[in-house]
Amino acid sequence: MAEDARGPSIGPSVAEILASHAGGTGSPTKTAARVADAIAARGDDGTWLSTVPRDQLLAAAEEIETRSGARTLPLYGVPFGVKDSIDVEGVPTTLSCPDYAYVASTTAPVVRRLLDAGALYVGKTNLDQFATGLNGTRTPYTIPRSVYGGEMISGGSSSGSALAVALGQVPFAVATDTAGSGRVPAALNGVVGFKPSRGLISTVGLVPACKSLDCISVMAGSIDDVDRVFDVVAARDDNDAWSRERGQRYDDSPIRVGLPPVGELEFFGDQPMRSAHLGFREHLARIATVVDVSLAPFLAAGSLLYQGPWVAERLVEFGDFLAAQPDSIHPVVREILRGGKKYTAVDAFTALQCLAELKALVGPLWRQMDVLVVPTIGTTFTVDEVLAAPIECNTMLGHYTHFGNLLDLSGVAIPLGVTSDGRPYSAMLLGAALTDDTVLHLASQILDEPREVSSPISAVIEERV
């Protein structure tokens, strides 16, 4: 696999695009043309399900250029993609299921805030159907591949969002993360995948997978790009029952890093991945205060997600469609949805009580540590391997991600390089709810990115709209 490995080709960052637009070496229309050309050159590689036609994209960029006060906007002319489970007015929302598709009548608040900040909408990105899966193969459209080659899966469900960034087409993309959908594809394509605390970004206008767990996430090439986007989109929304205010900013105190005992880590027989992660842990121990923390209660919570009644929550949204048009659904997704029917109210309450007990075990651990660091994924798979064992491979991919939203954690997957045989490896940084800024700060330190923490700019944007 190392022979044909390529890796990401991250394009200009948000800061670089803004600088070119401000300095005159570039402009929103020039950026739009570059993006359109880059997408066209790739053809149908499974990244995008729909894009704004070139002439319309250039017209939208020109409109941004002529907008009053546009040059001072925080994302002036910066292009971005949107996962095709999130509404954009006048654009089909397909969830990678053609028979389910509908044309959105309104734009989701997360996208609206980006547009109001001057960002340029490029198109809708591919996903595992109904956002059900972590591998990127559960789509009737072209199955995307990782930028690392070797027929490696792209990861999912936010497969196209990760690829659009890894291919250098856009500096960031809006994705989702219920069970790892915004972190697994980031790990498999060498980009940053940020899953904020639940409720910090409005999920209104998102077709829910599991509404009580869903998060809007951000794919980007750097922590700085994540910061810039997050400052725009993090805002309370009274129309979102799970919405809440952002937590305190990082206070410059030493960050205590929790590391599970090596014996509790699982790499599914993947020795190169194990060696790469353990080497990273040795480096981390030299730059941070490290404490031992058992992973057991976290993994126990994760096992509840697909081995418990939360699978049934998907039927709230897709149950009627499953009953009416089962043959329109991808076979693996259909099997998962039907599996939700076996659970009873007793099962649901039993699982909720078990989760509450696990939260009680996990809660005190945050008194010892500020950030828990684990692998994002324990191993990788090829497309053929996933197609041969779809459920088993998917479960392994979510080993370290399934518990995140059940335990109400913030998390970010960061790229660390390649294994000895040329595959990507990634670390996941997890923090308690509303400690997002601390998690992002440690990520910036590990990636050696200077980070200046500034006040939220949400109020500035709202004054302009």
N, C-alpha and C positions, 0 to 999 in steps of 0.2 A: 504493500500500500504506500510505502514511503516514496516509491519511484514516481508516482503520478500525483502526489500531494502538492497542492498549491497554496491553499490558505486564503484568508480574506485579503481583499484589495480595497481597504477603507479609503473612501474619497475625502474631499475637503470637509473639515469639521464645520460645525455651526459658526464658531468664531472666525474661521478662515473665510467662509462664505460672506458673513457680515462685513468683514474687513474689506473684501474685494468689492462688495456693493458700495461701501462707504467711500473707498478710495478711488473708485472709478475704473479699476482694472476689470471689474465685472459688473453685472447688473442682474436683476431678477430674470429678464428675458434671456440673457446669455446663459444663466444657470439653467433655466427651463429647457433651452435648446440642448445643452449638454446632457441633461437627464433624459430627455426624449431620445436622443441619439444613442445613449448608453443602453437604454431598455430595448430599443429597436435592434441594436447590434446583437443582443443575446437571443432574440427570438423567443419562442415559447419554451422556456426552461422550467416552468412551474412556479416562478416567483410571483407573478402578477395574474390576477383573474380579470381585471379590467384596468385600463389606464385612460386618463384624459387624452383625447386626440391631440396631436402635436399643435395644430393651429389654435385649438382652444386653450391648451396649456400656455402657449406663448401669449395669448390674449389675456389670460388670467394674470400672468406675470406682469404684463404691461399695465393692467388695472392696478396692481399693487404699487407699481412705480409712480402712478399718477394720483394715488390716494393721498389725501391731505395728511401731513405729519407721518407718513409711512416710514421714512428713513430712520425715525427714532424708535420704531417698534422693535421689540426684543428678538423677533424672528423674521425680520424684513427680507422677504423673498427666499426664505429657506425651504427647500422642498421636503416633503414627507409622504410616507405611505400609511395606509390604514388597513388593518386586518378586516377581512370581509365578513365579520360578524358585528360590525359597528356601523351605524347609519350615517350616510352622507346624503343630503337632500337631492333627489333626482337621480340617484345612482342605485342600481340593483344591489340589495344585500342578499347574498346567495348562501352563506355558510357552507359553501362547497357542495351544495345540493340544488341542482337546477330546478327541480320541481317544487322546492320550498321557497324559491327566490321571490322577492317583492321589491318594488321601487320605493325607497324611503321618502316620506313626505316631509321629514324634518332632519336636521343635522344633530348628531349627538353632541352634548355640551363639551366633551373633551376635544372634539374636532372643531367645534365653533370657537373655543378659546384659542386654539392654534391659529385659525384663520384670522381672528381678531388681532392676534399678535403679529400678523403679517406673513405667516407661513403659507407656502404654496402646496395645495393638495395635488398629488400626482396620480393616485389610483388606489385600488383595492388589492390586497395581497392574499395569497393562497393560505389554506389552513386545512387541518384534519377536519373532516365533515362534522358539523355541529360542535366544533371545538372539543371533540371527543378523541383524545389520543395525544401521545407525546412523540410521535415518530415521523409524521409528515406523509405517510403513505395512504392514508384513508381519505382519498380524494378521487372523484371521477375525472378530474382534469390531469394534466401532466404531473407526474410524481417528481417533486424537486429532489435534488441531490446536494449534499454538503459541498462547500467550496474546497474542501480538502481532497476531493476526488475519491477514487477507489470504490465507487458505487456506494459510498457511505450515505446513510439517511441524513436528511436535513434537520430532523427533529421536528416536533410539533407541540401543540397544534398551530402555533404561530410561525409556521415554516417560512412563508413568504416574507414576513416582516424581518426575520433574521437575515434572510438571503439578500433582500433589497439593500440592507446596510452593509453586509459583508462583501457584496459585489461593488460597493462604492457608488451605487445609483442615488441613494439619498443618505443624508447624515443620521437620520433617525426615522423610526417608524413606530406607530401606535399598535400595540398588540394586546393580548389578554393573558391572564395566568390564573387558572383555577387550581390546577394540580401540578404545575411546573411548566405550563405551556409557553411562558415567556422566558424561562431560564434554560430549559433543555435545548431548544434550537439555538440559543445564544452560545451555549457551550460547544455545540457541534459545528458552529460556523465562526468561532473566534471573535465574537463581539460581546458587548456588555448587555445583559438582560436584567432590567430593574423591575422588581415587583414590590411596589410600595405597600405600606400597611393598608388593609382593606378600608375603603371609604374615603381615602384622601383624594382620589380622582373619581368623579361621578361615573357611574355605570348606566345612567339613563341613556337610552339609545343603543345599548348593547343587547343583542339577543342572548339571554342568559343560558349558560350551561348548567351551573348550580348557583342560583341567585344568591344564596346565603354565603357563598365562598368566592364568587367571581371578583377579580381585580382587573382594572386596566393596567397594562404594563408598558414599558418603554424599551425599545431596542436602540442602541446607539454604538458609536465607535469609541467613545470615551466617557469618563465620568463627568467631565465638563459639559459635554453635550446633554447627558442625562440631567444634570443640574439645571441647565438653561430651559430645557423642556418641562421638567417637573415644576419649576417655579411658575411657569405659565399655566399648567393644567391642574395643579393641586388647588382645589377650592371647594368650599362647602356648597352642597346642592340640596336644598330643602325638598326637592322632588325625588331624592334618593334616600330611601329609608336607612341605608347603612352609612350615609355620609357623616364625616366628622372632621374636626379641625386638625391641621398639621401639628405635629409635636414640636418640642423645643429644638433649636439648632444645637449643633455640636459645640460644647463649651470649652474645648481645647484641653480637657483633662486626659490623662493617660487612658488608653483603651485596653481593657482586659479581654484577652482572646481565649475562648473556650475551645479546647481540642479534645475529641473523643479518644479513648484508648485505641491504639492501632488495631487491637484484636476485635474491636467493635465495627471496624470499617469493612465494607464489602465491595470487592472489585470483580466478582463473578469469574474468577480465574484469569483476569486480565493483568498479567504481571507488568507490562510496560506502563499501564495506567497507574498501578499501585506504586511503582518506583517513582514515577513523576510526581505523584501527590505527596509521597513521603519526603521526597527531596524539597518540595515546596514547604512542607511543615517545618523542616529543619531551618530553612531560611526565615520563616515567620517567627520562630522561637528566638531568633537573633535580633529581631526588630520590634518585638512586642512582648508584653507580659502575658505568659501563657498559663492557663489553669486547666486541670483535667476535669472533663464533664462527661458523664455517661450519655450516650445517644439513645439508650433503651426507651425512655418514655416518649421521645420524639418519634422513633420508628413505630412504636405501638400505636400512636395516634395516626400515623400515616397508613397503617394497615386497615384502619376503619374506612378509608375513603372508598376504595373499590371492593372491599370485602364486607361492606356495611351498607346501611340504608341511604347514604348520600347518593348512590347511583340512582335511586328512585326519584331524587329531586329533578333529574333531567327530564322526567316524564311530565313535570308540570308544564314545561314549554313544548316538548315534542311528542307527548303521549297521543294527542289527537291525530297528528300527522302519521305517527307510527301505525295507528289503527286504520287510517284511511288509505295510506299509500306506502305500505311496508317495502314494496319492491323498489321504491325510489331512494331508499336509504342504503348506504354502503353496508355490505354484509356484516363486517365486524362491528360497525357502529350499531346496526340493527340488533345484533346479539347482545351488546352491552345494554341497550335500552330495554330490551325484553327482560334482561336479568333483573332490572329494577322492580319488576312486578311482583317478585316473590316476597318482598319485605312487607312486614305488618307494622301497625302503630306500636306494638310492643317492641319490635325490633328497633324502631326509631328511638323510643325512649330509653331502651337499654343502651344503645350506642351513645346517646346524648349524656347519659349518666357516666358511662365509661370515659367519654371525652372530658367531662368535667373533672373526673378524678385524675386524669393524665395532666390536665392543665394545672391542677393543684400541685402535682409533682414538678412540673416544668417551671412554674412561677418562681419559686425560691432560687432556682439556678441562676436567674438574672441578677441576683445579689452578688454572685461570685464572678460573673462575666458580663461584658457589654455586647460582645459579638461572638456567635458560634461559627466556626469555620469547618466545612466539610467539603468533599468533592461535590461538584454539581451533578455529574454522572459517574457511575463506576466503570462503565465500559461503553463501547460503540457497536453499532451493527450496520451491515449492508442492507440495501433494500430487499434483496432476496431473503436474507435471514429473517427480516421482520415479516415479510409476506408468508414465510413458512411457519412462523410461530408468533402471530400478531399479539396475542394477549400476554404471553410469557415475556417477550422482549419489551413490551410496553411497561410491564410491571417493574422490570429491572431498571429501565430508564427513569422511573419515578421514585426509586428507592429513597433518594435524599430530598425529593421535592414534595411528595404527597402530603406531608404533615404541615407544610408552611401556613396555609390559610386556615386549616382546622385549628391550629394553635395560635392563630392571629399574629403571625410574625411578618416582619419586613425582610426582604431578601434581595441580593444582587449576585448574579453570576458574572465572574470576571475571567477573561482569557489569560492563560499563563504560558502558552507556548505549545510545543508538540512533544509527544512521547518519543521514545527511541525508534519507533517504527513509523513516525510521521503523522500520527493522529492528534487531534486537538485535546488538550486537557484544560480543565476549568475548575476554579474553586467557587464555592457558594458561601457568602457571608450572610448570616441571619441575625436579626435582632428582635427584641420584644416590640410589641405594637408601639408605633409612634416614635421609635428611635431611628427613623430612616436616615436622618442626617449623620448620625454617628456611624451607621453602617456604610454610608456612601463615603464618609471621610476615611475610614480604614481602607476601603477599596481604592481610593485615590492614592493613599500612602503605599499600598502594595504595588500599584501600577506606576508609581513614581510620577504622579500627576500633581503639580502644584494646584492647590484648591483654595480659592478665596470664597468664604461664605458671606453671602450678601443677604439683605432683607428680601422677603418675597416681593415679587413685582406684580402679583395679582391685582392689587389695588390700582396700580398704574394702568393696567390694561382696562380695568372696569371703568376708569375715568374717561377712556377714549371711545367707549362704545355706548 
